[in-house]
Amino acid sequence: MQPPGAANNKVPGQPGGANSKIAPPRSTTAGPGSVGPGGQDPGKPAVPPTPAPWLRAERAVKVLEQIGTPEAIQILQTLAQGEPEALPTRAAKEALERLDK
């Protein structure tokens, strides 16, 4: 106990400090709607991450769509002729469809 008039040396936001908030312990059991390690739902198969080059290509497609010049559209048309299941190809086809509207 502190004597009357003594300064409170506790730091706000620290355990035991002024206005401290201690988080309740996390549950260690998996229940409905729970998420497993790595943010994965334990009931669903893990989805592999999208390869970085494909993400860059998809972002480039979005930029080309925003530019909208004949040259940009020509590049999108070239990308749209790629492997049908590839993410950049699908993104380019979708961008061309939006530009045609």
N, CA, C and O atoms as a GROMACS GRO file, in nm:
protein
  404
    1MET      N    1   0.084  -0.117   0.000
    1MET     CA    2   0.000   0.000   0.000
    1MET      C    3   0.088   0.123   0.000
    1MET      O    4   0.193   0.126   0.065
    2GLN      N    5   0.045   0.226  -0.074
    2GLN     CA    6   0.124   0.347  -0.084
    2GLN      C    7   0.078   0.449   0.021
    2GLN      O    8  -0.039   0.454   0.056
    3PRO      N    9   0.172   0.528   0.069
    3PRO     CA   10   0.133   0.634   0.161
    3PRO      C   11   0.050   0.739   0.089
    3PRO      O   12   0.065   0.755  -0.032
    4PRO      N   13  -0.035   0.811   0.159
    4PRO     CA   14  -0.116   0.914   0.094
    4PRO      C   15  -0.026   1.016   0.025
    4PRO      O   16   0.075   1.059   0.080
    5GLY      N   17  -0.066   1.055  -0.100
    5GLY     CA   18   0.008   1.155  -0.174
    5GLY      C   19   0.124   1.098  -0.254
    5GLY      O   20   0.190   1.172  -0.326
    6ALA      N   21   0.151   0.967  -0.243
    6ALA     CA   22   0.261   0.907  -0.318
    6ALA      C   23   0.219   0.893  -0.464
    6ALA      O   24   0.102   0.871  -0.494
    7ALA      N   25   0.316   0.906  -0.554
    7ALA     CA   26   0.288   0.896  -0.697
    7ALA      C   27   0.258   0.752  -0.735
    7ALA      O   28   0.314   0.658  -0.678
    8ASN      N   29   0.168   0.737  -0.832
    8ASN     CA   30   0.137   0.604  -0.886
    8ASN      C   31   0.237   0.576  -0.996
    8ASN      O   32   0.231   0.640  -1.102
    9ASN      N   33   0.329   0.481  -0.975
    9ASN     CA   34   0.435   0.451  -1.071
    9ASN      C   35   0.393   0.347  -1.174
    9ASN      O   36   0.476   0.301  -1.253
   10LYS      N   37   0.269   0.310  -1.175
   10LYS     CA   38   0.224   0.209  -1.270
   10LYS      C   39   0.202   0.272  -1.407
   10LYS      O   40   0.146   0.382  -1.418
   11VAL      N   41   0.247   0.202  -1.512
   11VAL     CA   42   0.239   0.253  -1.647
   11VAL      C   43   0.105   0.213  -1.708
   11VAL      O   44   0.066   0.096  -1.701
   12PRO      N   45   0.031   0.311  -1.768
   12PRO     CA   46  -0.096   0.276  -1.831
   12PRO      C   47  -0.075   0.174  -1.942
   12PRO      O   48   0.024   0.180  -2.015
   13GLY      N   49  -0.167   0.080  -1.954
   13GLY     CA   50  -0.162  -0.022  -2.058
   13GLY      C   51  -0.077  -0.142  -2.021
   13GLY      O   52  -0.081  -0.242  -2.093
   14GLN      N   53  -0.001  -0.136  -1.914
   14GLN     CA   54   0.080  -0.249  -1.870
   14GLN      C   55   0.001  -0.328  -1.766
   14GLN      O   56  -0.084  -0.271  -1.698
   15PRO      N   57   0.029  -0.458  -1.754
   15PRO     CA   58  -0.043  -0.537  -1.654
   15PRO      C   59  -0.034  -0.471  -1.517
   15PRO      O   60   0.075  -0.442  -1.468
   16GLY      N   61  -0.147  -0.449  -1.457
   16GLY     CA   62  -0.152  -0.388  -1.325
   16GLY      C   63  -0.145  -0.236  -1.330
   16GLY      O   64  -0.157  -0.170  -1.227
   17GLY      N   65  -0.124  -0.179  -1.450
   17GLY     CA   66  -0.114  -0.035  -1.464
   17GLY      C   67  -0.251   0.029  -1.473
   17GLY      O   68  -0.353  -0.040  -1.476
   18ALA      N   69  -0.253   0.161  -1.477
   18ALA     CA   70  -0.379   0.233  -1.488
   18ALA      C   71  -0.449   0.192  -1.616
   18ALA      O   72  -0.385   0.181  -1.721
   19ASN      N   73  -0.578   0.170  -1.609
   19ASN     CA   74  -0.661   0.131  -1.723
   19ASN      C   75  -0.614   0.000  -1.788
   19ASN      O   76  -0.636  -0.019  -1.908
   20SER      N   77  -0.551  -0.088  -1.712
   20SER     CA   78  -0.503  -0.212  -1.774
   20SER      C   79  -0.619  -0.302  -1.809
   20SER      O   80  -0.720  -0.308  -1.738
   21LYS      N   81  -0.603  -0.370  -1.919
   21LYS     CA   82  -0.703  -0.466  -1.965
   21LYS      C   83  -0.630  -0.595  -1.994
   21LYS      O   84  -0.546  -0.600  -2.084
   22ILE      N   85  -0.659  -0.695  -1.921
   22ILE     CA   86  -0.594  -0.824  -1.940
   22ILE      C   87  -0.689  -0.911  -2.021
   22ILE      O   88  -0.804  -0.932  -1.982
   23ALA      N   89  -0.639  -0.962  -2.132
   23ALA     CA   90  -0.721  -1.044  -2.220
   23ALA      C   91  -0.750  -1.178  -2.154
   23ALA      O   92  -0.665  -1.233  -2.085
   24PRO      N   93  -0.873  -1.230  -2.174
   24PRO     CA   94  -0.905  -1.361  -2.118
   24PRO      C   95  -0.824  -1.468  -2.190
   24PRO      O   96  -0.784  -1.449  -2.304
   25PRO      N   97  -0.800  -1.580  -2.125
   25PRO     CA   98  -0.723  -1.686  -2.191
   25PRO      C   99  -0.798  -1.741  -2.311
   25PRO      O  100  -0.921  -1.746  -2.312
   26ARG      N  101  -0.722  -1.782  -2.413
   26ARG     CA  102  -0.783  -1.839  -2.533
   26ARG      C  103  -0.822  -1.984  -2.507
   26ARG      O  104  -0.757  -2.056  -2.430
   27SER      N  105  -0.928  -2.025  -2.574
   27SER     CA  106  -0.971  -2.163  -2.563
   27SER      C  107  -0.875  -2.252  -2.641
   27SER      O  108  -0.831  -2.215  -2.750
   28THR      N  109  -0.844  -2.367  -2.588
   28THR     CA  110  -0.754  -2.460  -2.657
   28THR      C  111  -0.831  -2.573  -2.725
   28THR      O  112  -0.771  -2.661  -2.786
   29THR      N  113  -0.962  -2.570  -2.715
   29THR     CA  114  -1.042  -2.675  -2.780
   29THR      C  115  -1.106  -2.619  -2.905
   29THR      O  116  -1.148  -2.503  -2.907
   30ALA      N  117  -1.114  -2.700  -3.008
   30ALA     CA  118  -1.175  -2.659  -3.133
   30ALA      C  119  -1.325  -2.682  -3.124
   30ALA      O  120  -1.370  -2.794  -3.098
   31GLY      N  121  -1.399  -2.579  -3.145
   31GLY     CA  122  -1.544  -2.588  -3.144
   31GLY      C  123  -1.599  -2.545  -3.279
   31GLY      O  124  -1.521  -2.516  -3.370
   32PRO      N  125  -1.731  -2.540  -3.293
   32PRO     CA  126  -1.789  -2.498  -3.420
   32PRO      C  127  -1.742  -2.357  -3.456
   32PRO      O  128  -1.745  -2.266  -3.372
   33GLY      N  129  -1.700  -2.338  -3.580
   33GLY     CA  130  -1.656  -2.208  -3.626
   33GLY      C  131  -1.516  -2.172  -3.582
   33GLY      O  132  -1.471  -2.060  -3.608
   34SER      N  133  -1.447  -2.263  -3.516
   34SER     CA  134  -1.312  -2.231  -3.472
   34SER      C  135  -1.215  -2.240  -3.589
   34SER      O  136  -1.242  -2.307  -3.689
   35VAL      N  137  -1.105  -2.173  -3.576
   35VAL     CA  138  -1.004  -2.170  -3.680
   35VAL      C  139  -0.879  -2.235  -3.624
   35VAL      O  140  -0.838  -2.206  -3.512
   36GLY      N  141  -0.819  -2.321  -3.703
   36GLY     CA  142  -0.701  -2.394  -3.659
   36GLY      C  143  -0.574  -2.314  -3.679
   36GLY      O  144  -0.580  -2.195  -3.713
   37PRO      N  145  -0.461  -2.377  -3.659
   37PRO     CA  146  -0.332  -2.310  -3.676
   37PRO      C  147  -0.317  -2.256  -3.818
   37PRO      O  148  -0.360  -2.320  -3.914
   38GLY      N  149  -0.257  -2.140  -3.830
   38GLY     CA  150  -0.236  -2.081  -3.962
   38GLY      C  151  -0.361  -2.020  -4.020
   38GLY      O  152  -0.363  -1.987  -4.139
   39GLY      N  153  -0.467  -2.004  -3.941
   39GLY     CA  154  -0.589  -1.942  -3.989
   39GLY      C  155  -0.676  -2.034  -4.073
   39GLY      O  156  -0.769  -1.987  -4.139
   40GLN      N  157  -0.648  -2.163  -4.073
   40GLN     CA  158  -0.723  -2.259  -4.152
   40GLN      C  159  -0.838  -2.316  -4.073
   40GLN      O  160  -0.825  -2.342  -3.953
   41ASP      N  161  -0.952  -2.336  -4.139
   41ASP     CA  162  -1.064  -2.405  -4.078
   41ASP      C  163  -1.028  -2.553  -4.076
   41ASP      O  164  -1.002  -2.611  -4.181
   42PRO      N  165  -1.025  -2.616  -3.956
   42PRO     CA  166  -0.983  -2.756  -3.950
   42PRO      C  167  -1.071  -2.851  -4.029
   42PRO      O  168  -1.027  -2.962  -4.061
   43GLY      N  169  -1.193  -2.813  -4.062
   43GLY     CA  170  -1.283  -2.900  -4.136
   43GLY      C  171  -1.266  -2.892  -4.286
   43GLY      O  172  -1.325  -2.974  -4.358
   44LYS      N  173  -1.188  -2.796  -4.336
   44LYS     CA  174  -1.172  -2.778  -4.480
   44LYS      C  175  -1.029  -2.810  -4.520
   44LYS      O  176  -0.936  -2.789  -4.441
   45PRO      N  177  -1.009  -2.861  -4.642
   45PRO     CA  178  -0.871  -2.888  -4.686
   45PRO      C  179  -0.796  -2.757  -4.705
   45PRO      O  180  -0.855  -2.655  -4.742
   46ALA      N  181  -0.668  -2.761  -4.679
   46ALA     CA  182  -0.585  -2.642  -4.693
   46ALA      C  183  -0.574  -2.604  -4.840
   46ALA      O  184  -0.555  -2.690  -4.926
   47VAL      N  185  -0.586  -2.474  -4.869
   47VAL     CA  186  -0.573  -2.423  -5.004
   47VAL      C  187  -0.432  -2.366  -5.018
   47VAL      O  188  -0.391  -2.282  -4.938
   48PRO      N  189  -0.357  -2.411  -5.118
   48PRO     CA  190  -0.221  -2.359  -5.131
   48PRO      C  191  -0.225  -2.211  -5.167
   48PRO      O  192  -0.318  -2.166  -5.235
   49PRO      N  193  -0.128  -2.135  -5.122
   49PRO     CA  194  -0.127  -1.992  -5.154
   49PRO      C  195  -0.105  -1.970  -5.303
   49PRO      O  196  -0.041  -2.051  -5.370
   50THR      N  197  -0.158  -1.860  -5.352
   50THR     CA  198  -0.140  -1.824  -5.493
   50THR      C  199   0.005  -1.783  -5.515
   50THR      O  200   0.059  -1.704  -5.437
   51PRO      N  201   0.070  -1.835  -5.619
   51PRO     CA  202   0.209  -1.798  -5.645
   51PRO      C  203   0.224  -1.648  -5.665
   51PRO      O  204   0.141  -1.584  -5.729
   52ALA      N  205   0.331  -1.592  -5.611
   52ALA     CA  206   0.356  -1.447  -5.617
   52ALA      C  207   0.356  -1.393  -5.760
   52ALA      O  208   0.300  -1.286  -5.784
   53PRO      N  209   0.418  -1.462  -5.858
   53PRO     CA  210   0.415  -1.407  -5.995
   53PRO      C  211   0.273  -1.394  -6.050
   53PRO      O  212   0.243  -1.302  -6.126
   54TRP      N  213   0.185  -1.487  -6.011
   54TRP     CA  214   0.047  -1.477  -6.057
   54TRP      C  215  -0.024  -1.360  -5.993
   54TRP      O  216  -0.104  -1.292  -6.058
   55LEU      N  217   0.005  -1.334  -5.866
   55LEU     CA  218  -0.056  -1.219  -5.800
   55LEU      C  219  -0.010  -1.089  -5.865
   55LEU      O  220  -0.090  -0.997  -5.885
   56ARG      N  221   0.119  -1.082  -5.898
   56ARG     CA  222   0.170  -0.963  -5.966
   56ARG      C  223   0.104  -0.945  -6.102
   56ARG      O  224   0.068  -0.834  -6.140
   57ALA      N  225   0.086  -1.055  -6.175
   57ALA     CA  226   0.021  -1.048  -6.306
   57ALA      C  227  -0.124  -1.003  -6.292
   57ALA      O  228  -0.173  -0.925  -6.373
   58GLU      N  229  -0.191  -1.053  -6.190
   58GLU     CA  230  -0.331  -1.014  -6.169
   58GLU      C  231  -0.340  -0.864  -6.137
   58GLU      O  232  -0.430  -0.796  -6.185
   59ARG      N  233  -0.247  -0.814  -6.057
   59ARG     CA  234  -0.245  -0.670  -6.026
   59ARG      C  235  -0.214  -0.589  -6.151
   59ARG      O  236  -0.271  -0.482  -6.171
   60ALA      N  237  -0.125  -0.641  -6.235
   60ALA     CA  238  -0.093  -0.571  -6.359
   60ALA      C  239  -0.215  -0.565  -6.450
   60ALA      O  240  -0.238  -0.464  -6.518
   61VAL      N  241  -0.294  -0.671  -6.452
   61VAL     CA  242  -0.417  -0.672  -6.531
   61VAL      C  243  -0.512  -0.563  -6.482
   61VAL      O  244  -0.574  -0.493  -6.563
   62LYS      N  245  -0.522  -0.546  -6.351
   62LYS     CA  246  -0.609  -0.442  -6.296
   62LYS      C  247  -0.561  -0.304  -6.338
   62LYS      O  248  -0.642  -0.216  -6.369
   63VAL      N  249  -0.430  -0.284  -6.339
   63VAL     CA  250  -0.374  -0.156  -6.382
   63VAL      C  251  -0.404  -0.132  -6.530
   63VAL      O  252  -0.447  -0.024  -6.568
   64LEU      N  253  -0.381  -0.235  -6.612
   64LEU     CA  254  -0.407  -0.222  -6.756
   64LEU      C  255  -0.555  -0.191  -6.781
   64LEU      O  256  -0.588  -0.112  -6.869
   65GLU      N  257  -0.643  -0.253  -6.704
   65GLU     CA  258  -0.786  -0.226  -6.719
   65GLU      C  259  -0.817  -0.081  -6.685
   65GLU      O  260  -0.897  -0.017  -6.754
   66GLN      N  261  -0.755  -0.028  -6.582
   66GLN     CA  262  -0.776   0.112  -6.544
   66GLN      C  263  -0.721   0.207  -6.649
   66GLN      O  264  -0.779   0.312  -6.676
   67ILE      N  265  -0.608   0.171  -6.709
   67ILE     CA  266  -0.549   0.257  -6.812
   67ILE      C  267  -0.643   0.263  -6.932
   67ILE      O  268  -0.676   0.372  -6.980
   68GLY      N  269  -0.685   0.147  -6.981
   68GLY     CA  270  -0.787   0.139  -7.085
   68GLY      C  271  -0.749   0.189  -7.222
   68GLY      O  272  -0.836   0.202  -7.308
   69THR      N  273  -0.622   0.218  -7.248
   69THR     CA  274  -0.581   0.263  -7.381
   69THR      C  275  -0.581   0.145  -7.478
   69THR      O  276  -0.584   0.030  -7.435
   70PRO      N  277  -0.578   0.173  -7.609
   70PRO     CA  278  -0.572   0.062  -7.706
   70PRO      C  279  -0.453  -0.030  -7.682
   70PRO      O  280  -0.463  -0.152  -7.700
   71GLU      N  281  -0.340   0.028  -7.642
   71GLU     CA  282  -0.221  -0.054  -7.615
   71GLU      C  283  -0.244  -0.145  -7.495
   71GLU      O  284  -0.207  -0.262  -7.497
   72ALA      N  285  -0.306  -0.092  -7.390
   72ALA     CA  286  -0.334  -0.170  -7.270
   72ALA      C  287  -0.432  -0.283  -7.302
   72ALA      O  288  -0.417  -0.395  -7.254
   73ILE      N  289  -0.532  -0.253  -7.383
   73ILE     CA  290  -0.630  -0.355  -7.423
   73ILE      C  291  -0.563  -0.464  -7.506
   73ILE      O  292  -0.597  -0.582  -7.495
   74GLN      N  293  -0.467  -0.426  -7.590
   74GLN     CA  294  -0.395  -0.525  -7.670
   74GLN      C  295  -0.316  -0.620  -7.580
   74GLN      O  296  -0.312  -0.740  -7.605
   75ILE      N  297  -0.255  -0.567  -7.476
   75ILE     CA  298  -0.181  -0.651  -7.381
   75ILE      C  299  -0.278  -0.745  -7.309
   75ILE      O  300  -0.247  -0.862  -7.290
   76LEU      N  301  -0.395  -0.694  -7.269
   76LEU     CA  302  -0.495  -0.778  -7.204
   76LEU      C  303  -0.541  -0.889  -7.297
   76LEU      O  304  -0.561  -1.003  -7.253
   77GLN      N  305  -0.559  -0.858  -7.424
   77GLN     CA  306  -0.600  -0.961  -7.521
   77GLN      C  307  -0.493  -1.069  -7.534
   77GLN      O  308  -0.526  -1.187  -7.548
   78THR      N  309  -0.368  -1.030  -7.531
   78THR     CA  310  -0.259  -1.128  -7.538
   78THR      C  311  -0.260  -1.216  -7.412
   78THR      O  312  -0.247  -1.338  -7.422
   79LEU      N  313  -0.275  -1.154  -7.296
   79LEU     CA  314  -0.280  -1.230  -7.170
   79LEU      C  315  -0.401  -1.325  -7.167
   79LEU      O  316  -0.392  -1.434  -7.112
   80ALA      N  317  -0.512  -1.283  -7.225
   80ALA     CA  318  -0.634  -1.364  -7.224
   80ALA      C  319  -0.621  -1.490  -7.308
   80ALA      O  320  -0.705  -1.579  -7.298
   81GLN      N  321  -0.517  -1.501  -7.390
   81GLN     CA  322  -0.495  -1.619  -7.474
   81GLN      C  323  -0.410  -1.725  -7.404
   81GLN      O  324  -0.374  -1.826  -7.464
   82GLY      N  325  -0.377  -1.701  -7.277
   82GLY     CA  326  -0.292  -1.795  -7.205
   82GLY      C  327  -0.365  -1.921  -7.162
   82GLY      O  328  -0.475  -1.950  -7.209
   83GLU      N  329  -0.303  -1.995  -7.073
   83GLU     CA  330  -0.361  -2.119  -7.021
   83GLU      C  331  -0.498  -2.088  -6.957
   83GLU      O  332  -0.506  -2.001  -6.870
   84PRO      N  333  -0.605  -2.157  -7.001
   84PRO     CA  334  -0.741  -2.122  -6.956
   84PRO      C  335  -0.761  -2.118  -6.805
   84PRO      O  336  -0.838  -2.035  -6.755
   85GLU      N  337  -0.695  -2.206  -6.731
   85GLU     CA  338  -0.716  -2.212  -6.586
   85GLU      C  339  -0.622  -2.121  -6.506
   85GLU      O  340  -0.635  -2.110  -6.384
   86ALA      N  341  -0.528  -2.056  -6.574
   86ALA     CA  342  -0.432  -1.971  -6.504
   86ALA      C  343  -0.500  -1.844  -6.456
   86ALA      O  344  -0.581  -1.785  -6.528
   87LEU      N  345  -0.466  -1.802  -6.336
   87LEU     CA  346  -0.526  -1.683  -6.276
   87LEU      C  347  -0.506  -1.558  -6.363
   87LEU      O  348  -0.602  -1.484  -6.383
   88PRO      N  349  -0.386  -1.532  -6.416
   88PRO     CA  350  -0.370  -1.412  -6.500
   88PRO      C  351  -0.458  -1.415  -6.626
   88PRO      O  352  -0.509  -1.312  -6.669
   89THR      N  353  -0.474  -1.534  -6.684
   89THR     CA  354  -0.558  -1.547  -6.804
   89THR      C  355  -0.703  -1.517  -6.770
   89THR      O  356  -0.770  -1.442  -6.842
   90ARG      N  357  -0.751  -1.575  -6.662
   90ARG     CA  358  -0.890  -1.550  -6.620
   90ARG      C  359  -0.911  -1.403  -6.588
   90ARG      O  360  -1.012  -1.344  -6.625
   91ALA      N  361  -0.814  -1.342  -6.519
   91ALA     CA  362  -0.825  -1.201  -6.482
   91ALA      C  363  -0.829  -1.113  -6.607
   91ALA      O  364  -0.906  -1.018  -6.613
   92ALA      N  365  -0.746  -1.145  -6.706
   92ALA     CA  366  -0.745  -1.067  -6.830
   92ALA      C  367  -0.877  -1.080  -6.904
   92ALA      O  368  -0.929  -0.981  -6.956
   93LYS      N  369  -0.932  -1.201  -6.911
   93LYS     CA  370  -1.061  -1.221  -6.978
   93LYS      C  371  -1.171  -1.143  -6.907
   93LYS      O  372  -1.254  -1.080  -6.972
   94GLU      N  373  -1.172  -1.148  -6.775
   94GLU     CA  374  -1.272  -1.075  -6.698
   94GLU      C  375  -1.258  -0.924  -6.718
   94GLU      O  376  -1.358  -0.853  -6.729
   95ALA      N  377  -1.135  -0.875  -6.724
   95ALA     CA  378  -1.111  -0.732  -6.745
   95ALA      C  379  -1.162  -0.690  -6.884
   95ALA      O  380  -1.223  -0.585  -6.898
   96LEU      N  381  -1.136  -0.774  -6.985
   96LEU     CA  382  -1.184  -0.742  -7.119
   96LEU      C  383  -1.337  -0.741  -7.125
   96LEU      O  384  -1.396  -0.657  -7.192
   97GLU      N  385  -1.400  -0.834  -7.054
   97GLU     CA  386  -1.546  -0.835  -7.048
   97GLU      C  387  -1.600  -0.708  -6.984
   97GLU      O  388  -1.699  -0.651  -7.031
   98ARG      N  389  -1.534  -0.662  -6.876
   98ARG     CA  390  -1.580  -0.538  -6.810
   98ARG      C  391  -1.558  -0.418  -6.900
   98ARG      O  392  -1.640  -0.326  -6.902
   99LEU      N  393  -1.449  -0.418  -6.976
   99LEU     CA  394  -1.422  -0.306  -7.066
   99LEU      C  395  -1.518  -0.302  -7.183
   99LEU      O  396  -1.544  -0.196  -7.238
  100ASP      N  397  -1.573  -0.418  -7.223
  100ASP     CA  398  -1.668  -0.423  -7.335
  100ASP      C  399  -1.806  -0.370  -7.297
  100ASP      O  400  -1.886  -0.338  -7.385
  101LYS      N  401  -1.833  -0.360  -7.170
  101LYS     CA  402  -1.967  -0.314  -7.126
  101LYS      C  403  -1.984  -0.167  -7.147
  101LYS      O  404  -2.090  -0.112  -7.116
   0.00000   0.00000   0.00000
